Amino acid sequence: LTEEGLFRLPGQANLVKELQDSFDCGEKPLFDRNTDVHTVASLLKLYLRELPEPVIPFAKYEDFISCAQLLAKDEEEGVQELIKQVTNLPQANYNLLKYIC
């Protein structure tokens, strides 16, 4: 995570496509030390972009916006509300968010 431009600089498009195809086929490609970190970051961004619904579902969007506003006013209360909102996410969304964070 100390790499400059980690999620801003693109990875190798052909390798991203190859890795995506591998995952889509149920394979688990290996990432060795020679795998470019920007390629892996591009693959993650592609995965998140292609989800049928965002990690924070459309139906919960306003609740999370309100939570962010509360956090700006009262951090302690806002954190409690954030915990509540994250806990109330659909299980698949919660698991994904927990895994990537």
Biopython code that builds the backbone (N, CA, C, O; Angstrom):
import numpy as np
from Bio.PDB.StructureBuilder import StructureBuilder

atoms = [
    (1, "LEU", "N", (0.799, -1.206, 0.000)),
    (1, "LEU", "CA", (0.000, 0.000, 0.000)),
    (1, "LEU", "C", (0.840, 1.268, 0.000)),
    (1, "LEU", "O", (0.300, 2.374, -0.010)),
    (2, "THR", "N", (2.137, 1.115, 0.011)),
    (2, "THR", "CA", (3.003, 2.282, -0.040)),
    (2, "THR", "C", (3.379, 2.645, -1.474)),
    (2, "THR", "O", (4.074, 3.635, -1.703)),
    (3, "GLU", "N", (2.933, 1.865, -2.415)),
    (3, "GLU", "CA", (3.227, 2.110, -3.828)),
    (3, "GLU", "C", (2.526, 3.381, -4.293)),
    (3, "GLU", "O", (1.322, 3.533, -4.087)),
    (4, "GLU", "N", (3.254, 4.278, -4.907)),
    (4, "GLU", "CA", (2.675, 5.523, -5.392)),
    (4, "GLU", "C", (1.714, 5.250, -6.551)),
    (4, "GLU", "O", (2.025, 4.505, -7.480)),
    (5, "GLY", "N", (0.540, 5.877, -6.465)),
    (5, "GLY", "CA", (-0.443, 5.753, -7.531)),
    (5, "GLY", "C", (-1.065, 4.372, -7.635)),
    (5, "GLY", "O", (-1.490, 3.961, -8.715)),
    (6, "LEU", "N", (-1.121, 3.655, -6.526)),
    (6, "LEU", "CA", (-1.556, 2.258, -6.546)),
    (6, "LEU", "C", (-2.878, 2.054, -7.288)),
    (6, "LEU", "O", (-2.977, 1.166, -8.135)),
    (7, "PHE", "N", (-3.867, 2.843, -6.989)),
    (7, "PHE", "CA", (-5.162, 2.666, -7.639)),
    (7, "PHE", "C", (-5.395, 3.706, -8.733)),
    (7, "PHE", "O", (-6.492, 3.800, -9.283)),
    (8, "ARG", "N", (-4.377, 4.474, -9.041)),
    (8, "ARG", "CA", (-4.484, 5.504, -10.069)),
    (8, "ARG", "C", (-3.796, 5.077, -11.357)),
    (8, "ARG", "O", (-4.298, 5.345, -12.449)),
    (9, "LEU", "N", (-2.652, 4.416, -11.235)),
    (9, "LEU", "CA", (-1.901, 3.982, -12.408)),
    (9, "LEU", "C", (-2.431, 2.629, -12.884)),
    (9, "LEU", "O", (-2.652, 1.731, -12.072)),
    (10, "PRO", "N", (-2.633, 2.480, -14.184)),
    (10, "PRO", "CA", (-3.185, 1.211, -14.698)),
    (10, "PRO", "C", (-2.141, 0.097, -14.706)),
    (10, "PRO", "O", (-0.938, 0.333, -14.808)),
    (11, "GLY", "N", (-2.656, -1.124, -14.593)),
    (11, "GLY", "CA", (-1.801, -2.300, -14.735)),
    (11, "GLY", "C", (-1.711, -2.710, -16.195)),
    (11, "GLY", "O", (-2.204, -2.012, -17.081)),
    (12, "GLN", "N", (-1.084, -3.836, -16.430)),
    (12, "GLN", "CA", (-0.936, -4.365, -17.790)),
    (12, "GLN", "C", (-2.287, -4.929, -18.242)),
    (12, "GLN", "O", (-2.752, -5.942, -17.718)),
    (13, "ALA", "N", (-2.902, -4.269, -19.209)),
    (13, "ALA", "CA", (-4.260, -4.614, -19.637)),
    (13, "ALA", "C", (-4.384, -6.077, -20.058)),
    (13, "ALA", "O", (-5.361, -6.740, -19.709)),
    (14, "ASN", "N", (-3.400, -6.584, -20.807)),
    (14, "ASN", "CA", (-3.488, -7.970, -21.271)),
    (14, "ASN", "C", (-3.424, -8.947, -20.099)),
    (14, "ASN", "O", (-4.103, -9.973, -20.109)),
    (15, "LEU", "N", (-2.612, -8.632, -19.090)),
    (15, "LEU", "CA", (-2.510, -9.516, -17.926)),
    (15, "LEU", "C", (-3.760, -9.413, -17.056)),
    (15, "LEU", "O", (-4.216, -10.416, -16.506)),
    (16, "VAL", "N", (-4.310, -8.221, -16.929)),
    (16, "VAL", "CA", (-5.560, -8.049, -16.181)),
    (16, "VAL", "C", (-6.654, -8.909, -16.810)),
    (16, "VAL", "O", (-7.385, -9.607, -16.109)),
    (17, "LYS", "N", (-6.761, -8.851, -18.139)),
    (17, "LYS", "CA", (-7.772, -9.645, -18.857)),
    (17, "LYS", "C", (-7.531, -11.138, -18.656)),
    (17, "LYS", "O", (-8.474, -11.897, -18.434)),
    (18, "GLU", "N", (-6.283, -11.552, -18.732)),
    (18, "GLU", "CA", (-5.929, -12.963, -18.540)),
    (18, "GLU", "C", (-6.292, -13.426, -17.126)),
    (18, "GLU", "O", (-6.840, -14.514, -16.947)),
    (19, "LEU", "N", (-5.988, -12.606, -16.135)),
    (19, "LEU", "CA", (-6.320, -12.956, -14.749)),
    (19, "LEU", "C", (-7.830, -12.977, -14.538)),
    (19, "LEU", "O", (-8.353, -13.851, -13.847)),
    (20, "GLN", "N", (-8.528, -12.015, -15.133)),
    (20, "GLN", "CA", (-9.985, -11.986, -15.021)),
    (20, "GLN", "C", (-10.591, -13.250, -15.625)),
    (20, "GLN", "O", (-11.484, -13.856, -15.034)),
    (21, "ASP", "N", (-10.112, -13.644, -16.788)),
    (21, "ASP", "CA", (-10.611, -14.864, -17.426)),
    (21, "ASP", "C", (-10.357, -16.079, -16.554)),
    (21, "ASP", "O", (-11.208, -16.962, -16.452)),
    (22, "SER", "N", (-9.190, -16.131, -15.924)),
    (22, "SER", "CA", (-8.872, -17.257, -15.036)),
    (22, "SER", "C", (-9.846, -17.321, -13.871)),
    (22, "SER", "O", (-10.374, -18.387, -13.552)),
    (23, "PHE", "N", (-10.084, -16.176, -13.234)),
    (23, "PHE", "CA", (-11.030, -16.147, -12.116)),
    (23, "PHE", "C", (-12.438, -16.508, -12.584)),
    (23, "PHE", "O", (-13.155, -17.239, -11.900)),
    (24, "ASP", "N", (-12.832, -15.994, -13.748)),
    (24, "ASP", "CA", (-14.166, -16.286, -14.274)),
    (24, "ASP", "C", (-14.361, -17.773, -14.555)),
    (24, "ASP", "O", (-15.484, -18.276, -14.511)),
    (25, "CYS", "N", (-13.274, -18.468, -14.840)),
    (25, "CYS", "CA", (-13.339, -19.916, -15.095)),
    (25, "CYS", "C", (-13.220, -20.728, -13.810)),
    (25, "CYS", "O", (-13.187, -21.958, -13.855)),
    (26, "GLY", "N", (-13.157, -20.057, -12.674)),
    (26, "GLY", "CA", (-13.064, -20.756, -11.398)),
    (26, "GLY", "C", (-11.653, -21.123, -10.989)),
    (26, "GLY", "O", (-11.452, -21.814, -9.990)),
    (27, "GLU", "N", (-10.684, -20.671, -11.744)),
    (27, "GLU", "CA", (-9.290, -20.955, -11.409)),
    (27, "GLU", "C", (-8.807, -19.954, -10.363)),
    (27, "GLU", "O", (-9.422, -18.908, -10.151)),
    (28, "LYS", "N", (-7.704, -20.293, -9.720)),
    (28, "LYS", "CA", (-7.079, -19.405, -8.750)),
    (28, "LYS", "C", (-5.648, -19.151, -9.206)),
    (28, "LYS", "O", (-4.725, -19.866, -8.815)),
    (29, "PRO", "N", (-5.474, -18.125, -10.038)),
    (29, "PRO", "CA", (-4.130, -17.858, -10.557)),
    (29, "PRO", "C", (-3.174, -17.465, -9.431)),
    (29, "PRO", "O", (-3.577, -16.886, -8.422)),
    (30, "LEU", "N", (-1.932, -17.789, -9.628)),
    (30, "LEU", "CA", (-0.913, -17.467, -8.640)),
    (30, "LEU", "C", (-0.309, -16.104, -8.935)),
    (30, "LEU", "O", (-0.051, -15.756, -10.088)),
    (31, "PHE", "N", (-0.093, -15.358, -7.893)),
    (31, "PHE", "CA", (0.586, -14.073, -8.004)),
    (31, "PHE", "C", (1.949, -14.238, -7.347)),
    (31, "PHE", "O", (2.044, -14.458, -6.139)),
    (32, "ASP", "N", (2.998, -14.132, -8.146)),
    (32, "ASP", "CA", (4.332, -14.258, -7.569)),
    (32, "ASP", "C", (4.926, -12.868, -7.369)),
    (32, "ASP", "O", (4.259, -11.863, -7.615)),
    (33, "ARG", "N", (6.177, -12.809, -6.925)),
    (33, "ARG", "CA", (6.793, -11.513, -6.655)),
    (33, "ARG", "C", (6.984, -10.681, -7.916)),
    (33, "ARG", "O", (7.207, -9.475, -7.823)),
    (34, "ASN", "N", (6.902, -11.285, -9.071)),
    (34, "ASN", "CA", (7.076, -10.549, -10.319)),
    (34, "ASN", "C", (5.781, -9.931, -10.837)),
    (34, "ASN", "O", (5.796, -9.162, -11.798)),
    (35, "THR", "N", (4.657, -10.271, -10.195)),
    (35, "THR", "CA", (3.379, -9.714, -10.616)),
    (35, "THR", "C", (3.336, -8.236, -10.235)),
    (35, "THR", "O", (3.528, -7.873, -9.075)),
    (36, "ASP", "N", (3.085, -7.404, -11.220)),
    (36, "ASP", "CA", (3.035, -5.959, -11.023)),
    (36, "ASP", "C", (1.873, -5.589, -10.110)),
    (36, "ASP", "O", (0.736, -6.000, -10.343)),
    (37, "VAL", "N", (2.161, -4.816, -9.077)),
    (37, "VAL", "CA", (1.145, -4.434, -8.111)),
    (37, "VAL", "C", (0.020, -3.617, -8.762)),
    (37, "VAL", "O", (-1.128, -3.689, -8.323)),
    (38, "HIS", "N", (0.338, -2.855, -9.789)),
    (38, "HIS", "CA", (-0.688, -2.067, -10.473)),
    (38, "HIS", "C", (-1.652, -2.968, -11.253)),
    (38, "HIS", "O", (-2.825, -2.635, -11.418)),
    (39, "THR", "N", (-1.156, -4.091, -11.724)),
    (39, "THR", "CA", (-2.013, -5.057, -12.414)),
    (39, "THR", "C", (-3.006, -5.665, -11.432)),
    (39, "THR", "O", (-4.188, -5.802, -11.747)),
    (40, "VAL", "N", (-2.536, -6.026, -10.253)),
    (40, "VAL", "CA", (-3.423, -6.589, -9.235)),
    (40, "VAL", "C", (-4.452, -5.551, -8.798)),
    (40, "VAL", "O", (-5.630, -5.873, -8.646)),
    (41, "ALA", "N", (-4.020, -4.314, -8.594)),
    (41, "ALA", "CA", (-4.946, -3.241, -8.213)),
    (41, "ALA", "C", (-5.984, -3.011, -9.312)),
    (41, "ALA", "O", (-7.160, -2.798, -9.017)),
    (42, "SER", "N", (-5.563, -3.054, -10.562)),
    (42, "SER", "CA", (-6.503, -2.894, -11.686)),
    (42, "SER", "C", (-7.514, -4.030, -11.718)),
    (42, "SER", "O", (-8.688, -3.813, -12.018)),
    (43, "LEU", "N", (-7.067, -5.227, -11.412)),
    (43, "LEU", "CA", (-7.963, -6.385, -11.367)),
    (43, "LEU", "C", (-9.007, -6.214, -10.265)),
    (43, "LEU", "O", (-10.184, -6.509, -10.475)),
    (44, "LEU", "N", (-8.582, -5.741, -9.096)),
    (44, "LEU", "CA", (-9.518, -5.503, -7.997)),
    (44, "LEU", "C", (-10.525, -4.411, -8.377)),
    (44, "LEU", "O", (-11.722, -4.563, -8.132)),
    (45, "LYS", "N", (-10.050, -3.324, -8.968)),
    (45, "LYS", "CA", (-10.960, -2.258, -9.392)),
    (45, "LYS", "C", (-11.973, -2.772, -10.417)),
    (45, "LYS", "O", (-13.152, -2.424, -10.358)),
    (46, "LEU", "N", (-11.513, -3.591, -11.343)),
    (46, "LEU", "CA", (-12.396, -4.160, -12.356)),
    (46, "LEU", "C", (-13.471, -5.031, -11.700)),
    (46, "LEU", "O", (-14.649, -4.950, -12.048)),
    (47, "TYR", "N", (-13.052, -5.858, -10.755)),
    (47, "TYR", "CA", (-13.996, -6.725, -10.037)),
    (47, "TYR", "C", (-15.072, -5.882, -9.346)),
    (47, "TYR", "O", (-16.265, -6.158, -9.476)),
    (48, "LEU", "N", (-14.641, -4.857, -8.614)),
    (48, "LEU", "CA", (-15.592, -4.024, -7.884)),
    (48, "LEU", "C", (-16.510, -3.261, -8.837)),
    (48, "LEU", "O", (-17.694, -3.081, -8.550)),
    (49, "ARG", "N", (-15.973, -2.818, -9.955)),
    (49, "ARG", "CA", (-16.754, -2.067, -10.944)),
    (49, "ARG", "C", (-17.807, -2.950, -11.608)),
    (49, "ARG", "O", (-18.874, -2.465, -11.984)),
    (50, "GLU", "N", (-17.517, -4.235, -11.754)),
    (50, "GLU", "CA", (-18.438, -5.132, -12.463)),
    (50, "GLU", "C", (-19.431, -5.854, -11.553)),
    (50, "GLU", "O", (-20.224, -6.670, -12.024)),
    (51, "LEU", "N", (-19.393, -5.558, -10.260)),
    (51, "LEU", "CA", (-20.393, -6.155, -9.372)),
    (51, "LEU", "C", (-21.783, -5.706, -9.814)),
    (51, "LEU", "O", (-21.946, -4.568, -10.255)),
    (52, "PRO", "N", (-22.790, -6.576, -9.705)),
    (52, "PRO", "CA", (-24.135, -6.175, -10.116)),
    (52, "PRO", "C", (-24.674, -5.023, -9.268)),
    (52, "PRO", "O", (-25.479, -4.223, -9.745)),
    (53, "GLU", "N", (-24.238, -4.942, -8.032)),
    (53, "GLU", "CA", (-24.612, -3.853, -7.138)),
    (53, "GLU", "C", (-23.359, -3.469, -6.353)),
    (53, "GLU", "O", (-22.546, -4.341, -6.044)),
    (54, "PRO", "N", (-23.181, -2.194, -6.025)),
    (54, "PRO", "CA", (-21.974, -1.786, -5.298)),
    (54, "PRO", "C", (-21.848, -2.479, -3.938)),
    (54, "PRO", "O", (-22.812, -3.045, -3.423)),
    (55, "VAL", "N", (-20.658, -2.422, -3.375)),
    (55, "VAL", "CA", (-20.424, -3.012, -2.048)),
    (55, "VAL", "C", (-21.409, -2.398, -1.052)),
    (55, "VAL", "O", (-21.995, -3.106, -0.233)),
    (56, "ILE", "N", (-21.584, -1.086, -1.127)),
    (56, "ILE", "CA", (-22.644, -0.434, -0.350)),
    (56, "ILE", "C", (-23.847, -0.357, -1.286)),
    (56, "ILE", "O", (-23.856, 0.450, -2.216)),
    (57, "PRO", "N", (-24.868, -1.192, -1.047)),
    (57, "PRO", "CA", (-26.004, -1.276, -1.971)),
    (57, "PRO", "C", (-26.717, 0.064, -2.152)),
    (57, "PRO", "O", (-26.711, 0.916, -1.264)),
    (58, "PHE", "N", (-27.322, 0.224, -3.312)),
    (58, "PHE", "CA", (-28.064, 1.450, -3.617)),
    (58, "PHE", "C", (-29.074, 1.774, -2.516)),
    (58, "PHE", "O", (-29.238, 2.937, -2.146)),
    (59, "ALA", "N", (-29.749, 0.752, -1.995)),
    (59, "ALA", "CA", (-30.784, 0.952, -0.983)),
    (59, "ALA", "C", (-30.213, 1.491, 0.333)),
    (59, "ALA", "O", (-30.943, 2.083, 1.128)),
    (60, "LYS", "N", (-28.928, 1.292, 0.563)),
    (60, "LYS", "CA", (-28.295, 1.731, 1.814)),
    (60, "LYS", "C", (-27.490, 3.017, 1.647)),
    (60, "LYS", "O", (-26.950, 3.540, 2.621)),
    (61, "TYR", "N", (-27.407, 3.523, 0.433)),
    (61, "TYR", "CA", (-26.547, 4.662, 0.123)),
    (61, "TYR", "C", (-26.855, 5.879, 1.002)),
    (61, "TYR", "O", (-25.948, 6.461, 1.597)),
    (62, "GLU", "N", (-28.116, 6.258, 1.081)),
    (62, "GLU", "CA", (-28.510, 7.440, 1.874)),
    (62, "GLU", "C", (-28.174, 7.249, 3.352)),
    (62, "GLU", "O", (-27.772, 8.198, 4.025)),
    (63, "ASP", "N", (-28.338, 6.029, 3.856)),
    (63, "ASP", "CA", (-28.000, 5.761, 5.260)),
    (63, "ASP", "C", (-26.515, 5.998, 5.519)),
    (63, "ASP", "O", (-26.141, 6.534, 6.563)),
    (64, "PHE", "N", (-25.670, 5.599, 4.570)),
    (64, "PHE", "CA", (-24.233, 5.791, 4.731)),
    (64, "PHE", "C", (-23.846, 7.264, 4.558)),
    (64, "PHE", "O", (-22.913, 7.730, 5.211)),
    (65, "ILE", "N", (-24.535, 7.993, 3.703)),
    (65, "ILE", "CA", (-24.296, 9.431, 3.560)),
    (65, "ILE", "C", (-24.649, 10.135, 4.869)),
    (65, "ILE", "O", (-23.895, 10.987, 5.338)),
    (66, "SER", "N", (-25.781, 9.787, 5.454)),
    (66, "SER", "CA", (-26.179, 10.362, 6.741)),
    (66, "SER", "C", (-25.166, 10.023, 7.823)),
    (66, "SER", "O", (-24.861, 10.845, 8.686)),
    (67, "CYS", "N", (-24.662, 8.829, 7.766)),
    (67, "CYS", "CA", (-23.653, 8.390, 8.726)),
    (67, "CYS", "C", (-22.381, 9.226, 8.590)),
    (67, "CYS", "O", (-21.788, 9.618, 9.595)),
    (68, "ALA", "N", (-21.966, 9.497, 7.373)),
    (68, "ALA", "CA", (-20.776, 10.322, 7.138)),
    (68, "ALA", "C", (-20.984, 11.732, 7.678)),
    (68, "ALA", "O", (-20.068, 12.321, 8.251)),
    (69, "GLN", "N", (-22.174, 12.268, 7.500)),
    (69, "GLN", "CA", (-22.480, 13.603, 8.019)),
    (69, "GLN", "C", (-22.457, 13.607, 9.542)),
    (69, "GLN", "O", (-21.973, 14.558, 10.156)),
    (70, "LEU", "N", (-22.978, 12.549, 10.149)),
    (70, "LEU", "CA", (-22.956, 12.417, 11.603)),
    (70, "LEU", "C", (-21.525, 12.296, 12.109)),
    (70, "LEU", "O", (-21.177, 12.882, 13.133)),
    (71, "LEU", "N", (-20.706, 11.548, 11.404)),
    (71, "LEU", "CA", (-19.295, 11.403, 11.783)),
    (71, "LEU", "C", (-18.591, 12.763, 11.821)),
    (71, "LEU", "O", (-17.757, 13.013, 12.692)),
    (72, "ALA", "N", (-18.928, 13.626, 10.887)),
    (72, "ALA", "CA", (-18.312, 14.953, 10.829)),
    (72, "ALA", "C", (-18.731, 15.820, 12.018)),
    (72, "ALA", "O", (-17.971, 16.684, 12.455)),
    (73, "LYS", "N", (-19.939, 15.590, 12.538)),
    (73, "LYS", "CA", (-20.457, 16.388, 13.658)),
    (73, "LYS", "C", (-20.066, 15.800, 15.009)),
    (73, "LYS", "O", (-19.653, 16.527, 15.913)),
    (74, "ASP", "N", (-20.197, 14.483, 15.142)),
    (74, "ASP", "CA", (-19.960, 13.816, 16.422)),
    (74, "ASP", "C", (-19.296, 12.472, 16.139)),
    (74, "ASP", "O", (-19.967, 11.496, 15.802)),
    (75, "GLU", "N", (-17.983, 12.434, 16.278)),
    (75, "GLU", "CA", (-17.231, 11.241, 15.885)),
    (75, "GLU", "C", (-17.676, 9.988, 16.640)),
    (75, "GLU", "O", (-17.856, 8.932, 16.035)),
    (76, "GLU", "N", (-17.852, 10.097, 17.936)),
    (76, "GLU", "CA", (-18.210, 8.917, 18.734)),
    (76, "GLU", "C", (-19.571, 8.350, 18.312)),
    (76, "GLU", "O", (-19.715, 7.143, 18.112)),
    (77, "GLU", "N", (-20.547, 9.221, 18.182)),
    (77, "GLU", "CA", (-21.878, 8.779, 17.756)),
    (77, "GLU", "C", (-21.843, 8.278, 16.313)),
    (77, "GLU", "O", (-22.513, 7.305, 15.967)),
    (78, "GLY", "N", (-21.051, 8.956, 15.475)),
    (78, "GLY", "CA", (-20.926, 8.558, 14.082)),
    (78, "GLY", "C", (-20.315, 7.182, 13.921)),
    (78, "GLY", "O", (-20.748, 6.406, 13.069)),
    (79, "VAL", "N", (-19.313, 6.870, 14.731)),
    (79, "VAL", "CA", (-18.683, 5.546, 14.676)),
    (79, "VAL", "C", (-19.691, 4.473, 15.063)),
    (79, "VAL", "O", (-19.742, 3.413, 14.439)),
    (80, "GLN", "N", (-20.488, 4.741, 16.083)),
    (80, "GLN", "CA", (-21.512, 3.776, 16.494)),
    (80, "GLN", "C", (-22.526, 3.542, 15.377)),
    (80, "GLN", "O", (-22.949, 2.413, 15.132)),
    (81, "GLU", "N", (-22.906, 4.625, 14.706)),
    (81, "GLU", "CA", (-23.854, 4.507, 13.590)),
    (81, "GLU", "C", (-23.218, 3.756, 12.422)),
    (81, "GLU", "O", (-23.881, 2.956, 11.762)),
    (82, "LEU", "N", (-21.943, 4.011, 12.169)),
    (82, "LEU", "CA", (-21.237, 3.304, 11.093)),
    (82, "LEU", "C", (-21.192, 1.808, 11.371)),
    (82, "LEU", "O", (-21.433, 0.997, 10.476)),
    (83, "ILE", "N", (-20.885, 1.448, 12.602)),
    (83, "ILE", "CA", (-20.886, 0.024, 12.979)),
    (83, "ILE", "C", (-22.261, -0.583, 12.724)),
    (83, "ILE", "O", (-22.372, -1.684, 12.184)),
    (84, "LYS", "N", (-23.299, 0.136, 13.113)),
    (84, "LYS", "CA", (-24.678, -0.347, 12.903)),
    (84, "LYS", "C", (-24.967, -0.528, 11.412)),
    (84, "LYS", "O", (-25.518, -1.550, 11.002)),
    (85, "GLN", "N", (-24.594, 0.467, 10.603)),
    (85, "GLN", "CA", (-24.864, 0.388, 9.164)),
    (85, "GLN", "C", (-24.093, -0.750, 8.498)),
    (85, "GLN", "O", (-24.643, -1.469, 7.665)),
    (86, "VAL", "N", (-22.844, -0.910, 8.857)),
    (86, "VAL", "CA", (-22.037, -1.991, 8.270)),
    (86, "VAL", "C", (-22.588, -3.343, 8.694)),
    (86, "VAL", "O", (-22.663, -4.264, 7.881)),
    (87, "THR", "N", (-22.971, -3.469, 9.944)),
    (87, "THR", "CA", (-23.527, -4.728, 10.452)),
    (87, "THR", "C", (-24.833, -5.088, 9.744)),
    (87, "THR", "O", (-25.149, -6.266, 9.582)),
    (88, "ASN", "N", (-25.588, -4.074, 9.325)),
    (88, "ASN", "CA", (-26.880, -4.312, 8.666)),
    (88, "ASN", "C", (-26.782, -4.518, 7.161)),
    (88, "ASN", "O", (-27.803, -4.667, 6.489)),
    (89, "LEU", "N", (-25.561, -4.529, 6.624)),
    (89, "LEU", "CA", (-25.407, -4.824, 5.202)),
    (89, "LEU", "C", (-25.810, -6.266, 4.909)),
    (89, "LEU", "O", (-25.727, -7.116, 5.795)),
    (90, "PRO", "N", (-26.244, -6.556, 3.687)),
    (90, "PRO", "CA", (-26.462, -7.964, 3.323)),
    (90, "PRO", "C", (-25.169, -8.760, 3.578)),
    (90, "PRO", "O", (-24.071, -8.219, 3.441)),
    (91, "GLN", "N", (-25.297, -10.003, 3.937)),
    (91, "GLN", "CA", (-24.147, -10.812, 4.354)),
    (91, "GLN", "C", (-23.027, -10.832, 3.320)),
    (91, "GLN", "O", (-21.856, -10.708, 3.681)),
    (92, "ALA", "N", (-23.361, -10.983, 2.053)),
    (92, "ALA", "CA", (-22.322, -11.026, 1.007)),
    (92, "ALA", "C", (-21.564, -9.700, 0.928)),
    (92, "ALA", "O", (-20.343, -9.684, 0.765)),
    (93, "ASN", "N", (-22.288, -8.600, 1.042)),
    (93, "ASN", "CA", (-21.658, -7.284, 1.002)),
    (93, "ASN", "C", (-20.777, -7.071, 2.231)),
    (93, "ASN", "O", (-19.663, -6.556, 2.132)),
    (94, "TYR", "N", (-21.292, -7.475, 3.381)),
    (94, "TYR", "CA", (-20.523, -7.366, 4.623)),
    (94, "TYR", "C", (-19.225, -8.177, 4.528)),
    (94, "TYR", "O", (-18.151, -7.690, 4.881)),
    (95, "ASN", "N", (-19.338, -9.401, 4.052)),
    (95, "ASN", "CA", (-18.153, -10.259, 3.938)),
    (95, "ASN", "C", (-17.106, -9.663, 2.993)),
    (95, "ASN", "O", (-15.911, -9.684, 3.288)),
    (96, "LEU", "N", (-17.560, -9.135, 1.863)),
    (96, "LEU", "CA", (-16.635, -8.526, 0.904)),
    (96, "LEU", "C", (-15.958, -7.304, 1.517)),
    (96, "LEU", "O", (-14.742, -7.148, 1.410)),
    (97, "LEU", "N", (-16.734, -6.447, 2.153)),
    (97, "LEU", "CA", (-16.172, -5.253, 2.772)),
    (97, "LEU", "C", (-15.181, -5.622, 3.871)),
    (97, "LEU", "O", (-14.118, -5.013, 3.993)),
    (98, "LYS", "N", (-15.533, -6.607, 4.655)),
    (98, "LYS", "CA", (-14.628, -7.059, 5.727)),
    (98, "LYS", "C", (-13.334, -7.609, 5.142)),
    (98, "LYS", "O", (-12.254, -7.372, 5.684)),
    (99, "TYR", "N", (-13.438, -8.330, 4.057)),
    (99, "TYR", "CA", (-12.270, -8.948, 3.441)),
    (99, "TYR", "C", (-11.337, -7.912, 2.821)),
    (99, "TYR", "O", (-10.119, -8.008, 2.972)),
    (100, "ILE", "N", (-11.891, -6.931, 2.131)),
    (100, "ILE", "CA", (-11.026, -5.965, 1.446)),
    (100, "ILE", "C", (-10.539, -4.843, 2.369)),
    (100, "ILE", "O", (-9.588, -4.132, 2.044)),
    (101, "CYS", "N", (-11.187, -4.696, 3.499)),
    (101, "CYS", "CA", (-10.743, -3.644, 4.443)),
    (101, "CYS", "C", (-9.864, -4.250, 5.509)),
    (101, "CYS", "O", (-9.389, -3.540, 6.395)),
]
sb = StructureBuilder()
sb.init_structure("model")
sb.init_model(0)
sb.init_chain("A")
sb.init_seg("    ")
for serial, (resi, resn, name, xyz) in enumerate(atoms, 1):
    if name == "N":
        sb.init_residue(resn, " ", resi, " ")
    sb.init_atom(name, np.array(xyz, "f"), 0.0, 1.0, " ", f" {name:<3s}", serial, name[0])
structure = sb.get_structure()
